[in-house]
């Protein structure tokens, strides 16, 4: 939090991401959120939760999603990504907050017409896709446990709590982008998040058979 100084903007908001992407997809627990909530209230701050993968966190922690956001003044979460809808996100808060948010969205040119068919997919995402997220987590762990056996790959499977798998290429003759490119030629798509780091994401369209295929292609590319 910034000090009271005319050279800086005033701190008004704490923003948390759950799950935390760049921290290996780690879920933030209700106890952690309670501690942040205590800090926010004692300093007159608001809390926003970027819950793009909030339901992944809830499944990993074996709790309800609402229990992870009781301290928040506003929450956003994706219907796409883990919940498998083709598009869409939801913003949740008080009635007054949402009323103002809708006005700001309109001012900025946002919104869609005849979006009912997308809303229907969003309903399916919420009613049918939450419980199956544990399958994505299992596939991510299987991938991590396979990668740890490969020479030239550095990964700690203990960090894999949800559906994100971060690992490093430790070969002097290959960068992360080069590895991603070569694997992409075999249909295994990864994201290079640094010169040596890559990220893999498991989701509804990635099966356990796909994980086994990916590990075979890793062995092929790495020799």
C-alpha positions in Angstrom: 0.0 0.0 0.0 1.3 3.4 -1.0 2.0 6.0 1.7 0.0 9.2 1.8 2.2 11.1 -0.7 1.0 13.6 -3.3 3.4 12.1 -5.8 1.6 8.8 -5.8 -2.0 7.7 -6.5 -4.0 6.6 -3.5 -4.3 2.8 -2.9 -7.9 1.9 -3.2 -8.1 -1.7 -4.3 -6.5 -5.1 -3.7 -6.7 -7.4 -6.7 -6.2 -11.1 -6.3 -6.1 -13.9 -8.9 -7.5 -17.3 -8.0 -6.1 -19.6 -9.2 -2.8 -17.7 -9.4 -1.6 -18.3 -12.9 2.1 -17.5 -12.8 2.4 -19.2 -9.4 1.8 -22.6 -11.0 -1.9 -22.3 -10.9 -2.0 -22.3 -7.1 -5.4 -22.0 -5.4 -5.8 -19.3 -2.8 -7.6 -20.7 0.3 -10.5 -19.3 2.2 -8.1 -18.7 5.1 -5.8 -16.7 2.9 -8.7 -14.6 1.6 -9.8 -14.0 5.2 -6.4 -12.6 6.1 -6.4 -10.3 3.0 -10.0 -9.2 3.9 -8.8 -8.2 7.4 -6.0 -6.1 5.8 -8.5 -4.5 3.4 -11.1 -3.6 6.0 -8.5 -2.2 8.4 -7.2 0.1 5.7 -10.5 1.1 4.0 -9.7 -0.8 0.8 -11.9 -2.8 -1.6 -11.1 -6.3 -2.9 -11.6 -7.6 -6.4 -11.0 -11.3 -7.2 -9.9 -12.2 -10.8 -11.4 -15.7 -10.6 -10.8 -16.7 -14.2 -10.2 -20.2 -12.9 -12.1 -19.8 -9.6 -13.9 -23.1 -9.9 -10.6 -24.9 -10.4 -9.5 -23.5 -7.1 -12.7 -24.6 -5.4 -12.3 -28.2 -6.7 -8.7 -28.4 -5.7 -9.5 -27.1 -2.2 -12.6 -29.3 -2.0 -14.8 -26.3 -1.1 -17.5 -24.2 -2.6 -16.5 -21.3 -5.0 -18.6 -18.9 -2.9 -16.5 -19.7 0.2 -13.4 -18.4 -1.6 -14.9 -14.9 -2.4 -16.8 -14.0 0.8 -14.2 -11.2 1.4 -14.5 -9.8 -2.1 -16.4 -6.7 -3.1 -16.4 -7.8 -6.7 -15.6 -11.1 -8.6 -15.1 -12.0 -12.2 -14.8 -15.6 -13.5 -14.6 -17.2 -16.9 -17.2 -19.5 -18.4 -14.6 -20.4 -21.0 -11.3 -21.9 -20.0 -11.9 -24.7 -17.5 -15.7 -24.6 -17.8 -15.5 -25.2 -21.5 -18.0 -22.6 -22.8 -17.0 -21.2 -26.2 -16.8 -17.6 -24.8 -17.9 -15.5 -21.9 -17.1 -14.2 -18.4 -19.3 -13.1 -15.5 -18.9 -10.2 -13.1 -20.5 -10.5 -9.7 -21.1 -7.9 -7.0 -23.9 -5.8 -5.5 -26.8 -4.6 -7.5 -25.5 -1.0 -7.5 -22.1 -2.1 -8.6 -23.5 -4.2 -11.5 -25.8 -1.3 -12.5 -22.7 1.0 -12.8 -20.7 -1.7 -14.5 -23.3 -2.1 -17.2 -23.4 1.6 -17.8 -19.6 1.7 -18.2 -19.7 -1.3 -20.5 -22.2 0.6 -22.7 -20.0 3.8 -22.6 -17.0 1.7 -23.8 -19.0 0.1 -26.6 -19.3 -3.3 -25.0 -22.1 -5.8 -25.1 -23.5 -8.3 -27.6 -26.9 -8.7 -29.2 -28.8 -11.9 -29.7 -26.4 -13.6 -27.3 -28.9 -16.1 -25.9 -27.2 -19.1 -27.5 -24.0 -18.2 -25.8 -25.8 -17.7 -22.5 -27.2 -21.2 -22.9 -23.6 -22.6 -23.3 -22.7 -20.6 -20.2 -25.5 -22.3 -18.2 -24.2 -25.7 -19.3 -20.7 -24.6 -18.2 -21.9 -23.8 -14.7 -24.3 -26.8 -14.3 -22.3 -29.6 -15.9 -18.7 -28.7 -16.1 -17.6 -27.8 -12.6 -17.4 -31.3 -11.0 -15.4 -32.7 -14.0 -12.5 -30.2 -13.4 -10.9 -32.8 -11.2 -10.2 -34.8 -14.3 -8.2 -31.8 -15.7 -6.2 -31.7 -12.5 -5.5 -35.4 -12.6 -4.3 -35.1 -16.3 -2.1 -32.2 -15.3 -0.5 -34.2 -12.5 0.0 -37.2 -14.9 1.7 -34.9 -17.4 4.0 -33.4 -14.7 4.9 -36.9 -13.4 5.8 -37.9 -16.9 7.9 -34.8 -17.6 9.9 -35.2 -14.5 11.3 -38.4 -15.9 12.6 -36.7 -19.1 16.3 -35.6 -19.4 16.5 -31.9 -20.1 13.2 -31.1 -18.4 13.0 -29.5 -14.9 9.8 -29.6 -13.0 8.5 -30.1 -9.5 5.2 -32.1 -9.7 4.4 -31.0 -6.2 3.6 -27.5 -7.5 0.9 -28.9 -9.8 -2.3 -28.3 -7.8 -4.8 -27.5 -10.6 -4.7 -27.6 -14.4 -1.6 -25.6 -15.1 1.8 -27.2 -15.6 4.9 -25.0 -15.6 8.3 -26.5 -16.4 11.7 -25.5 -17.8 13.8 -26.8 -20.7 17.4 -27.3 -19.4 19.2 -28.0 -22.6 21.8 -25.5 -24.0 20.8 -26.4 -27.6 17.1 -25.6 -27.3 15.0 -22.7 -26.0 11.4 -22.8 -24.8 10.1 -21.3 -28.0 12.0 -23.9 -30.1 10.6 -26.7 -28.0 7.1 -25.4 -28.3 7.5 -25.0 -32.1 8.8 -28.6 -32.5 6.0 -30.1 -30.3 3.5 -28.0 -32.2 4.4 -29.8 -35.4 3.0 -32.9 -33.7 -0.1 -31.3 -32.4 1.1 -30.7 -28.9 0.5 -27.0 -28.2 2.4 -25.2 -25.4 3.1 -21.6 -24.4 6.6 -20.4 -23.9 6.4 -18.1 -20.9 10.1 -17.2 -20.8 13.4 -18.1 -22.5 13.4 -21.4 -20.6 9.9 -21.8 -19.2 6.8 -23.3 -20.7 3.2 -23.7 -19.7 0.8 -26.5 -20.5 -2.9 -26.3 -19.7 -5.3 -29.2 -19.4 -9.0 -28.7 -20.1 -12.2 -30.4 -21.3 -10.8 -31.2 -24.8 -7.6 -32.8 -23.4 -8.0 -36.5 -22.5 -5.8 -38.9 -20.6 -4.9 -40.5 -24.0 -3.8 -37.0 -25.2 -1.5 -36.7 -22.2 0.2 -40.1 -23.0 0.5 -39.0 -26.7 2.1 -35.7 -25.5 4.7 -37.5 -23.4 5.6 -39.7 -26.4 6.1 -36.6 -28.5 8.2 -35.0 -25.8 10.5 -38.1 -25.9 10.6 -37.9 -29.6 11.6 -34.2 -29.8 14.0 -34.4 -26.9 15.7 -37.5 -28.4 
